[in-house]
């Protein structure tokens, strides 16, 4: 688990996605899907040449797929 600015930004994005889905009345599986999507978009949108510090799917885990 990271303890830097990137980790804080990723956590903020994922929690925001969870809250948005919950407030929209989505079920738990859809909430997890949206959190995973936020995680993946944040990870893979990093500029080329930077190390990939986060693993896709690490937030929602394999059960959400």
Secondary structure, DSSP 8 states (H G I E B T S, - for coil): ---SHHHHHHHHHHHHHHHHHHHTT--HHHHHHHHHHHHHHHHHTS-TTS---S-TTTTT-GGG-
